[in-house]
């Protein structure tokens, strides 16, 4: 297995991780735009703040953690294949 092939595979994994991260960010931006369109009152802002603290952060952190865990694991597997077939 060629070193450049391993580097290319790891680069592709990083790009996929970046795209997935951007998708999570866009989802959160769309949610914020929807809140702005619905109107801002003090009660609504308080509800959104509490919802964000309890639900949004935990789901986003979980999604991003899985994205990066999978990307790092696959990178290590690609490196292991390179070392084995070297």
C-alpha positions in Angstrom: 0.0 0.0 0.0 1.4 3.3 -1.0 1.9 6.1 1.5 0.2 8.6 -0.8 -2.9 6.4 -0.9 -3.1 6.4 2.9 -2.7 10.2 3.0 -5.4 10.5 0.3 -7.7 8.3 2.3 -7.2 10.2 5.5 -7.7 13.5 3.6 -11.0 12.2 2.3 -12.1 11.2 5.8 -11.2 14.7 7.1 -13.2 16.3 4.3 -16.2 14.0 5.1 -15.9 15.0 8.8 -15.8 18.7 7.8 -18.9 18.3 5.6 -20.8 16.5 8.4 -19.7 19.3 10.9 -21.0 22.0 8.5 -24.3 20.1 8.2 -24.7 20.1 12.0 -23.9 23.8 12.1 -26.4 24.6 9.2 -29.1 22.7 11.1 -28.6 24.9 14.1 -28.6 28.0 12.0 -31.9 27.0 10.4 -33.3 26.5 13.8 -32.2 30.0 14.9 -33.7 31.5 11.7 -37.0 29.8 12.4 -37.0 31.3 15.9 -36.3 34.8 14.5 -39.1 34.5 12.1 -41.6 33.4 14.8 -40.9 36.6 16.7 -39.0 37.5 19.8 -40.6 37.8 23.2 -38.9 37.5 26.5 -40.8 34.3 27.3 -39.9 32.8 23.9 -36.3 33.7 24.4 -36.2 32.1 27.8 -37.8 28.9 26.5 -35.3 28.7 23.6 -32.5 29.3 26.0 -33.6 26.5 28.3 -34.2 24.2 25.3 -30.8 25.0 23.9 -29.1 24.2 27.2 -30.9 20.9 27.6 -31.4 19.5 24.2 -29.5 21.2 21.5 -26.0 21.1 23.0 -26.3 17.5 24.0 -27.5 16.3 20.6 -24.9 18.4 18.7 -22.1 17.3 21.0 -23.1 13.7 20.5 -23.3 14.0 16.7 -20.0 15.8 16.4 -18.3 13.3 18.8 -19.5 10.4 16.7 -18.3 12.1 13.5 -14.8 12.6 14.9 -14.6 9.2 16.6 -15.4 7.5 13.3 -13.0 9.7 11.3 -10.2 9.1 13.7 -10.8 5.4 13.9 -10.9 5.0 10.2 -7.7 7.0 9.9 -6.0 4.7 12.4 -7.2 1.7 10.4 -5.8 3.2 7.2 -2.5 3.8 8.9 -2.5 0.2 10.2 -3.1 -1.2 6.7 -0.2 0.9 5.5 2.1 -0.4 8.2 1.0 -4.0 7.6 1.4 -4.0 3.9 4.6 -1.9 3.9 
